[in-house]
């Protein structure tokens, strides 16, 4: 035990030599470089308005990821994941192989097929915070990502968990 304490103190005394600094995660927000032509991004990249889609500023790197969103107001909306090849002007999203989107009616669409549907009594409403978990496998190439398999596994609505 004394050896481990000495080692720790030696590292601190030597200005942390040998320690790997923690890499700070980039702030994730809506990316104004990857959005539809009729989209407006407000609230410092945290809210989308208008007609069309927008990608986030950071990709999903892991095979299991999650994200949260809040329904600010009622209306027609969709939320999900997409590659950079998605047409962000073609709404609703989820009509091609480049996006998987949950729409305001609770339907989950990918490649223009309804893959799943939320129970009618648990649809997100105005003010709700929704957490979605996504499991996927990707193959990376030089400048693009291809979604090979993508499945919405679970979502949480106002702290209640639901399986898909």
QUICOR-V25632 format. One record per residue. N is the residue number from 1. RES is the residue in one letter. OMEGA is omega in whole degrees, -180 to 180 (none if undefined). Layout:
[[N	RES	OMEGA] [N	RES	OMEGA]]
This chain:
[[1	X	180] [2	X	179] [3	X	-179] [4	X	177] [5	X	178] [6	X	179] [7	X	-180] [8	X	180] [9	X	178] [10	X	-180] [11	X	180] [12	X	-179] [13	X	-178] [14	X	180] [15	X	174] [16	X	-180] [17	X	179] [18	X	178] [19	X	178] [20	X	-180] [21	X	178] [22	X	178] [23	X	-179] [24	X	-180] [25	X	179] [26	X	176] [27	X	180] [28	X	178] [29	X	177] [30	X	-172] [31	X	-179] [32	X	176] [33	X	-179] [34	X	180] [35	X	178] [36	X	-176] [37	X	180] [38	X	-179] [39	X	175] [40	X	178] [41	X	-178] [42	X	178] [43	X	178] [44	X	176] [45	X	-176] [46	X	-178] [47	X	179] [48	X	176] [49	X	177] [50	X	-177] [51	X	-180] [52	X	-178] [53	X	179] [54	X	176] [55	X	175] [56	X	-177] [57	X	180] [58	X	180] [59	X	171] [60	X	-177] [61	X	-175] [62	X	177] [63	X	175] [64	X	-177] [65	X	174] [66	X	174] [67	X	-180] [68	X	173] [69	X	179] [70	X	176] [71	X	-178] [72	X	180] [73	X	-180] [74	X	-180] [75	X	180] [76	X	-178] [77	X	174] [78	X	179] [79	X	-180] [80	X	-179] [81	X	-178] [82	X	172] [83	X	178] [84	X	178] [85	X	-178] [86	X	175] [87	X	-175] [88	X	175] [89	X	-178] [90	X	-179] [91	X	-2] [92	X	176] [93	X	-176] [94	X	-178] [95	X	180] [96	X	-178] [97	X	-175] [98	X	-180] [99	X	173] [100	X	-170] [101	X	169] [102	X	-178] [103	X	-176] [104	X	178] [105	X	178] [106	X	180] [107	X	178] [108	X	-175] [109	X	172] [110	X	180] [111	X	179] [112	X	177] [113	X	175] [114	X	-177] [115	X	-177] [116	X	179] [117	X	176] [118	X	174] [119	X	-176] [120	X	-178] [121	X	180] [122	X	178] [123	X	178] [124	X	-180] [125	X	178] [126	X	180] [127	X	-179] [128	X	172] [129	X	-177] [130	X	175] [131	X	179] [132	X	172] [133	X	-177] [134	X	174] [135	X	-178] [136	X	174] [137	X	-178] [138	X	170] [139	X	-177] [140	X	173] [141	X	-171] [142	X	-175] [143	X	-179] [144	X	179] [145	X	177] [146	X	175] [147	X	179] [148	X	-180] [149	X	-175] [150	X	-177] [151	X	171] [152	X	-174] [153	X	-169] [154	X	171] [155	X	179] [156	X	179] [157	X	-179] [158	X	176] [159	X	174] [160	X	-175] [161	X	178] [162	X	174] [163	X	176] [164	X	none]]
